[in-house]
Amino acid sequence: MRIRKKKWVEPFLKLDHPTYIKEPETLINQWQSTFNKGFLHLEIGAGKGDYWLNMARQHPQALWVALEKEETVGAMAIRKAYAFDVDNAFFIIDDASRITEFFGEHEVDIIHLNFSDPWPKKSHWRRRLSSESYIDDYRKILKPDGKIIMKTDNRQLFEYSLVNFNQQRFTLEEVYLDFRDAYYEKINKLDAITEYEQRFIDLEQPIYRGIWRKHA
Ligand SMILES: C[S@@+](CC[C@H](N)C(=O)[O-])C[C@H]1O[C@@H](n2cnc3c(N)ncnc32)[C@H](O)[C@@H]1O
C-alpha cells in the first residue's frame, strides 16, 4: 500500500504511543514475558491495522503484533488504536526482511499474511511475502507446531504460496476457495475483515484462505 507521506507522520512517530514499538529488537525472545499474554500472533504487511485491532479486541488474552513497512500506513494504524481499549496490540514499522532480528527462534505461535502484494512480475518474486527466503524466516521464528494463516483475493499468489509452503515443510490444514461464502458465515465471524478484504467483498470476489502447520 503506497500512500504519499503526510506531514503529520514524522512528528507523530517521534512521540511515544501505547501500541508503537520503536525498538522491537530489544524485545527479541521476551515478547511473552514482557507483556504477559498467551499466544503470540504476528501479522505481516498489516496496512492500516483493521485486522490487527479487531482481532486483538476479539482475543484479549493473546498478544497481537503487527508489522508494516510503510510509515504513513503504520502511523494511521497506530493512531486508529487510540479509539480502542487494548493492552495486547503492538505495532512495528519496519520491513519483514528483518523479522529474525525482532523475534527469536520458536517465539511466534501464528503468522498472518493478509492480502500480501502479489508482485505478479517474475522478476519481482523475491518481494512476495510467501517466497522461499521469507518462509525460511517464518520457520525459524514459529514454534514447532506454529501456523501460517493467509488470505488473498489473488489466485496466482495463492497457488504460488500453496506450492511454496508445501515445499518448505508446512502442512495445509484448511483451505477455503470462497472464504466469505454464506456457508462459512458463522465460522468467519471469528475472523476480522481487513481493509483490502472489504473491497473484494464489496466487489463480490472470492477470498482464498489457507492454514498451514509447520512440521519437522
Ligand atoms: C495490499 S496491502 C494489504 C494491507 C492489509 N493487510 C489488508 O489486508 O488490508 C499489503 C501491505 O503489505 C505491506 N508490505 C509489503 N511488503 C512488506 C514487507 N516486506 N514488510 C512489511 N510490510 C510489507 C505493504 O506496505 C502494504 O501495506
The ligand as an SDF file (V2000), in Angstrom:
LIG
                    3D

 27 29  0  0  0  0  0  0  0  0999 V2000
   -2.0580   -4.9630   -0.2810 C   0  0  0  0  0  0  0  0  0  0  0  0
   -1.6540   -4.2860    1.2580 S   0  0  0  0  0  0  0  0  0  0  0  0
   -2.7190   -5.1660    2.3830 C   0  0  0  0  0  0  0  0  0  0  0  0
   -2.8870   -4.4670    3.6920 C   0  0  0  0  0  0  0  0  0  0  0  0
   -3.7340   -5.2020    4.7350 C   0  0  0  0  0  0  0  0  0  0  0  0
   -3.0830   -6.4310    5.1670 N   0  0  0  0  0  0  0  0  0  0  0  0
   -5.1040   -5.5050    4.2190 C   0  0  0  0  0  0  0  0  0  0  0  0
   -5.4240   -6.6900    4.0060 O   0  0  0  0  0  0  0  0  0  0  0  0
   -5.8990   -4.5820    4.0320 O   0  0  0  0  0  0  0  0  0  0  0  0
   -0.0810   -5.0460    1.5830 C   0  0  0  0  0  0  0  0  0  0  0  0
    0.6840   -4.3720    2.7080 C   0  0  0  0  0  0  0  0  0  0  0  0
    1.8690   -5.0940    2.9730 O   0  0  0  0  0  0  0  0  0  0  0  0
    2.9280   -4.1810    3.2000 C   0  0  0  0  0  0  0  0  0  0  0  0
    4.1810   -4.8540    2.8980 N   0  0  0  0  0  0  0  0  0  0  0  0
    4.5800   -5.3410    1.6980 C   0  0  0  0  0  0  0  0  0  0  0  0
    5.8080   -5.8670    1.7720 N   0  0  0  0  0  0  0  0  0  0  0  0
    6.2020   -5.7170    3.0630 C   0  0  0  0  0  0  0  0  0  0  0  0
    7.3950   -6.0380    3.7670 C   0  0  0  0  0  0  0  0  0  0  0  0
    8.4330   -6.6070    3.1380 N   0  0  0  0  0  0  0  0  0  0  0  0
    7.4720   -5.7440    5.0710 N   0  0  0  0  0  0  0  0  0  0  0  0
    6.4290   -5.1510    5.7180 C   0  0  0  0  0  0  0  0  0  0  0  0
    5.2770   -4.8010    5.1010 N   0  0  0  0  0  0  0  0  0  0  0  0
    5.1650   -5.0840    3.7940 C   0  0  0  0  0  0  0  0  0  0  0  0
    2.6270   -3.0410    2.2670 C   0  0  0  0  0  0  0  0  0  0  0  0
    3.2820   -1.8380    2.6360 O   0  0  0  0  0  0  0  0  0  0  0  0
    1.1150   -2.9440    2.3630 C   0  0  0  0  0  0  0  0  0  0  0  0
    0.6990   -2.0660    3.3900 O   0  0  0  0  0  0  0  0  0  0  0  0
  1  2  1  0
  2  3  1  0
  2 10  1  0
  3  4  1  0
  4  5  1  0
  5  6  1  0
  5  7  1  0
  7  8  2  0
  7  9  1  0
 10 11  1  0
 11 12  1  0
 11 26  1  0
 12 13  1  0
 13 14  1  0
 13 24  1  0
 14 15  1  0
 14 23  1  0
 15 16  2  0
 16 17  1  0
 17 18  1  0
 17 23  2  0
 18 19  1  0
 18 20  2  0
 20 21  1  0
 21 22  2  0
 22 23  1  0
 24 25  1  0
 24 26  1  0
 26 27  1  0
M  CHG  2   2   1   9  -1
M  END
$$$$
